[in-house]
C-alpha cells in the first residue's frame, strides 16, 4: 500500500522542507517577487474610482481634487468600510460625494452651491473628512 522508506532514502511522493535544486529555489523566489508586483497592483485597485456621472459632475462644477485630497477622501471611505457602510455621503470642505463603499466608487459629487436644499437619499452613512 505505501512505499517503504529506507534509511538515507525518501520514497517517491514525500516532500521535505527544501525542494529542487538551488537554481529552482531561486526561480521560485523570483516568482514570489512577481507576486509582489501583482500584490501592488491589487493595492492599486484600492484607490478611489469615479463613475462617468461623477466625472461629469466634477467637470461641470469646476471641482478639481489634488492627490493629497484624494488620499484623505480615500481614508474616509476606508473608515466607512470598516463600519460596514455600503453607500456613504462623504463631506470634504464644500464638496459632497456619494460613494459606493464596497466598490470604492464615487457615484456623484456636488459643490456647496449645488447642495443648497438638497436631500440625500439611499445612503446608510455619512463621513466628514477633517483637515490635517
C-alpha positions as CSV (number, residue, x, y, z in Angstrom):
1,X,0.0,0.0,0.0
2,X,2.6,2.5,0.9
3,X,6.2,2.7,-0.3
4,X,8.8,1.5,2.1
5,X,11.2,4.1,3.4
6,X,14.9,3.1,4.0
7,X,17.5,4.9,5.9
8,X,19.0,7.6,3.7
9,X,16.3,7.4,1.1
10,X,13.0,9.0,0.6
11,X,10.2,7.3,-1.2
12,X,8.6,9.0,-4.2
13,X,5.9,11.5,-3.3
14,X,7.4,12.5,0.0
15,X,8.1,16.2,0.4
16,X,11.0,17.6,2.5
17,X,11.4,21.2,3.6
18,X,13.7,22.1,0.6
19,X,12.7,21.0,-2.8
20,X,14.5,21.2,-6.1
21,X,17.9,22.4,-7.0
22,X,19.3,25.8,-5.8
23,X,18.5,27.2,-9.2
24,X,14.9,26.0,-9.0
25,X,14.6,27.5,-5.5
26,X,15.9,30.8,-6.8
27,X,13.4,30.8,-9.6
28,X,10.6,30.1,-7.1
29,X,11.8,33.1,-5.0
30,X,11.9,35.2,-8.2
31,X,8.3,34.1,-8.8
32,X,7.4,35.4,-5.3
33,X,8.8,38.8,-6.4
34,X,6.5,38.7,-9.4
35,X,3.6,38.0,-6.9
36,X,4.7,41.1,-5.0
37,X,4.1,43.1,-8.2
38,X,0.7,41.6,-8.5
39,X,0.0,42.5,-4.9
40,X,1.0,46.1,-5.6
41,X,-1.5,46.0,-8.5
42,X,-4.1,44.8,-6.1
43,X,-3.3,47.7,-3.8
44,X,-3.7,50.0,-6.7
45,X,-7.3,48.7,-7.1
46,X,-8.0,50.0,-3.6
47,X,-7.8,53.6,-4.9
48,X,-10.9,55.6,-5.3
49,X,-12.7,55.4,-8.6
50,X,-15.1,57.9,-10.2
51,X,-18.1,56.9,-12.2
52,X,-18.7,58.6,-15.5
53,X,-21.6,60.5,-13.9
54,X,-19.3,61.7,-11.1
55,X,-16.6,62.8,-13.5
56,X,-19.2,64.8,-15.5
57,X,-20.4,66.5,-12.3
58,X,-16.9,67.3,-11.1
59,X,-16.1,68.9,-14.5
60,X,-19.4,70.8,-14.7
61,X,-19.0,72.2,-11.3
62,X,-15.3,73.0,-11.7
63,X,-14.2,70.7,-8.9
64,X,-10.6,69.6,-9.0
65,X,-9.2,67.3,-6.4
66,X,-5.5,67.1,-5.7
67,X,-3.7,63.8,-4.8
68,X,-3.5,64.6,-1.1
69,X,-7.2,65.5,-1.0
70,X,-8.0,62.2,-2.7
71,X,-5.9,60.4,-0.1
72,X,-8.0,62.0,2.7
73,X,-11.2,61.1,0.9
74,X,-10.0,57.5,0.4
75,X,-9.1,57.3,4.1
76,X,-12.7,58.4,4.9
77,X,-14.0,55.6,2.6
78,X,-11.8,53.1,4.5
79,X,-13.4,54.3,7.7
80,X,-16.8,53.8,6.3
81,X,-15.9,50.4,5.0
82,X,-14.6,49.4,8.5
83,X,-18.0,50.3,9.9
84,X,-19.8,48.2,7.3
85,X,-21.2,51.1,5.2
86,X,-22.5,50.4,1.7
87,X,-23.4,53.8,0.3
88,X,-22.0,56.8,2.1
89,X,-22.2,60.6,1.9
90,X,-18.6,61.9,2.2
91,X,-18.3,65.6,3.0
92,X,-15.0,67.2,2.3
93,X,-14.8,71.0,2.6
94,X,-17.6,72.3,0.5
95,X,-17.8,69.1,-1.6
96,X,-20.3,66.3,-1.1
97,X,-19.8,62.9,-2.7
98,X,-22.0,59.8,-2.7
99,X,-19.7,56.8,-2.6
100,X,-20.4,53.2,-3.2
101,X,-18.1,51.9,-0.4
102,X,-17.7,48.2,-1.4
103,X,-16.7,49.3,-5.0
104,X,-14.8,52.4,-3.8
105,X,-16.6,54.3,-6.5
106,X,-17.7,58.0,-6.3
107,X,-21.2,57.9,-7.8
108,X,-21.9,61.6,-7.8
109,X,-20.3,64.8,-6.5
110,X,-21.5,68.4,-5.9
111,X,-20.2,71.6,-4.6
112,X,-21.6,73.8,-1.9
113,X,-23.9,75.8,-4.2
114,X,-25.4,72.6,-5.6
115,X,-26.0,71.3,-2.1
116,X,-28.4,74.0,-1.2
117,X,-31.7,72.5,-0.1
118,X,-30.6,69.1,-1.4
119,X,-31.9,65.9,0.2
120,X,-29.5,62.9,0.2
121,X,-31.3,59.6,-0.1
122,X,-30.3,56.0,-0.4
123,X,-27.3,56.4,1.9
124,X,-26.6,54.4,5.1
125,X,-23.8,56.6,6.5
126,X,-22.0,59.9,6.3
127,X,-18.4,60.7,6.8
128,X,-17.0,64.2,7.4
129,X,-13.4,64.4,6.3
130,X,-11.3,66.5,8.6
131,X,-8.5,68.8,7.7
132,X,-5.0,67.8,8.6
